[in-house]
């Protein structure tokens, strides 16, 4: 049986620099978009793995626009 209340999350951004993910999270919050940061980096070797930002499916288009703008500004 499918849980219709279960929220769907989609990856909007990935980086190996945690600070970039946190900046995007702050920008998304300014636009009232709920996001989560998932750190998939190896704890011993921070150059392995990514830090990913996820948003709810209904916010993916606006979140991608914000992420694209962030990439252009850096």
Phi and psi in degrees as GROMACS dihedral restraints (atoms count N, CA, C in turn):
[ dihedral_restraints ]
;  ai    aj    ak    al  type     phi  dphi    fc
    3     4     5     6     1   -82.6    20    10
    4     5     6     7     1   134.0    20    10
    6     7     8     9     1   -88.5    20    10
    7     8     9    10     1   104.3    20    10
    9    10    11    12     1   -74.6    20    10
   10    11    12    13     1   -15.6    20    10
   12    13    14    15     1   -88.7    20    10
   13    14    15    16     1    -8.3    20    10
   15    16    17    18     1   -68.7    20    10
   16    17    18    19     1   125.9    20    10
   18    19    20    21     1   -76.7    20    10
   19    20    21    22     1   141.1    20    10
   21    22    23    24     1  -100.2    20    10
   22    23    24    25     1   130.8    20    10
   24    25    26    27     1  -112.9    20    10
   25    26    27    28     1   142.3    20    10
   27    28    29    30     1  -129.3    20    10
   28    29    30    31     1   143.7    20    10
   30    31    32    33     1   -73.6    20    10
   31    32    33    34     1   128.9    20    10
   33    34    35    36     1  -111.9    20    10
   34    35    36    37     1   -17.9    20    10
   36    37    38    39     1  -161.1    20    10
   37    38    39    40     1   143.0    20    10
   39    40    41    42     1  -141.2    20    10
   40    41    42    43     1   142.1    20    10
   42    43    44    45     1  -156.0    20    10
   43    44    45    46     1   163.6    20    10
   45    46    47    48     1   -99.5    20    10
   46    47    48    49     1     3.2    20    10
   48    49    50    51     1  -110.5    20    10
   49    50    51    52     1   108.3    20    10
   51    52    53    54     1   -58.1    20    10
   52    53    54    55     1   -35.4    20    10
   54    55    56    57     1   -61.5    20    10
   55    56    57    58     1   -34.2    20    10
   57    58    59    60     1   -65.0    20    10
   58    59    60    61     1   -40.7    20    10
   60    61    62    63     1   -64.1    20    10
   61    62    63    64     1   -39.6    20    10
   63    64    65    66     1   -69.1    20    10
   64    65    66    67     1   -35.6    20    10
   66    67    68    69     1   -63.5    20    10
   67    68    69    70     1   -45.5    20    10
   69    70    71    72     1   -62.0    20    10
   70    71    72    73     1   -42.0    20    10
   72    73    74    75     1   -57.8    20    10
   73    74    75    76     1   -42.8    20    10
   75    76    77    78     1   -64.9    20    10
   76    77    78    79     1   -41.6    20    10
   78    79    80    81     1   -64.2    20    10
   79    80    81    82     1   -39.3    20    10
   81    82    83    84     1   -65.5    20    10
   82    83    84    85     1   -41.1    20    10
   84    85    86    87     1   -61.4    20    10
   85    86    87    88     1   -36.3    20    10
   87    88    89    90     1   -61.4    20    10
   88    89    90    91     1   -27.3    20    10
   90    91    92    93     1   -97.7    20    10
   91    92    93    94     1    13.5    20    10
   93    94    95    96     1    60.4    20    10
   94    95    96    97     1    36.3    20    10
   96    97    98    99     1  -107.0    20    10
   97    98    99   100     1   120.6    20    10
   99   100   101   102     1   -75.6    20    10
  100   101   102   103     1   132.7    20    10
  102   103   104   105     1  -140.7    20    10
  103   104   105   106     1   160.5    20    10
  105   106   107   108     1  -131.0    20    10
  106   107   108   109     1   146.0    20    10
  108   109   110   111     1  -107.1    20    10
  109   110   111   112     1   127.2    20    10
  111   112   113   114     1  -116.2    20    10
  112   113   114   115     1   117.4    20    10
  114   115   116   117     1   -93.1    20    10
  115   116   117   118     1   110.9    20    10
  117   118   119   120     1  -106.6    20    10
  118   119   120   121     1    18.8    20    10
  120   121   122   123     1   -77.5    20    10
  121   122   123   124     1   146.3    20    10
  123   124   125   126     1   -66.8    20    10
  124   125   126   127     1   133.7    20    10
  126   127   128   129     1   -69.6    20    10
  127   128   129   130     1   -23.2    20    10
  129   130   131   132     1   -90.4    20    10
  130   131   132   133     1   -34.7    20    10
  132   133   134   135     1  -127.1    20    10
  133   134   135   136     1    92.8    20    10
  135   136   137   138     1   -65.9    20    10
  136   137   138   139     1   -11.7    20    10
  138   139   140   141     1   -80.1    20    10
  139   140   141   142     1    -7.9    20    10
  141   142   143   144     1  -101.2    20    10
  142   143   144   145     1   125.5    20    10
  144   145   146   147     1    98.0    20    10
  145   146   147   148     1   168.6    20    10
  147   148   149   150     1  -122.2    20    10
  148   149   150   151     1   162.2    20    10
  150   151   152   153     1  -106.8    20    10
  151   152   153   154     1   124.9    20    10
  153   154   155   156     1  -117.1    20    10
  154   155   156   157     1   146.6    20    10
  156   157   158   159     1  -113.7    20    10
  157   158   159   160     1   129.9    20    10
  159   160   161   162     1  -119.2    20    10
  160   161   162   163     1   145.0    20    10
  162   163   164   165     1  -131.6    20    10
  163   164   165   166     1   165.2    20    10
  165   166   167   168     1   -66.6    20    10
  166   167   168   169     1   148.1    20    10
  168   169   170   171     1   -53.2    20    10
  169   170   171   172     1   -39.1    20    10
  171   172   173   174     1   -68.9    20    10
  172   173   174   175     1   -15.2    20    10
  174   175   176   177     1  -103.9    20    10
  175   176   177   178     1     3.4    20    10
  177   178   179   180     1   -61.9    20    10
  178   179   180   181     1   -41.6    20    10
  180   181   182   183     1   -64.7    20    10
  181   182   183   184     1   -47.9    20    10
  183   184   185   186     1   -65.8    20    10
  184   185   186   187     1   -38.9    20    10
  186   187   188   189     1   -64.3    20    10
  187   188   189   190     1   -38.8    20    10
  189   190   191   192     1   -64.8    20    10
  190   191   192   193     1   -37.7    20    10
  192   193   194   195     1   -62.1    20    10
  193   194   195   196     1   -43.1    20    10
  195   196   197   198     1   -66.5    20    10
  196   197   198   199     1   -42.0    20    10
  198   199   200   201     1   -64.0    20    10
  199   200   201   202     1   -39.8    20    10
  201   202   203   204     1   -64.2    20    10
  202   203   204   205     1   -41.9    20    10
  204   205   206   207     1   -63.1    20    10
  205   206   207   208     1   -40.6    20    10
  207   208   209   210     1   -60.7    20    10
  208   209   210   211     1   -43.7    20    10
  210   211   212   213     1   -63.7    20    10
  211   212   213   214     1   -37.0    20    10
  213   214   215   216     1   -70.2    20    10
  214   215   216   217     1   -34.0    20    10
  216   217   218   219     1   -74.7    20    10
  217   218   219   220     1   -20.1    20    10
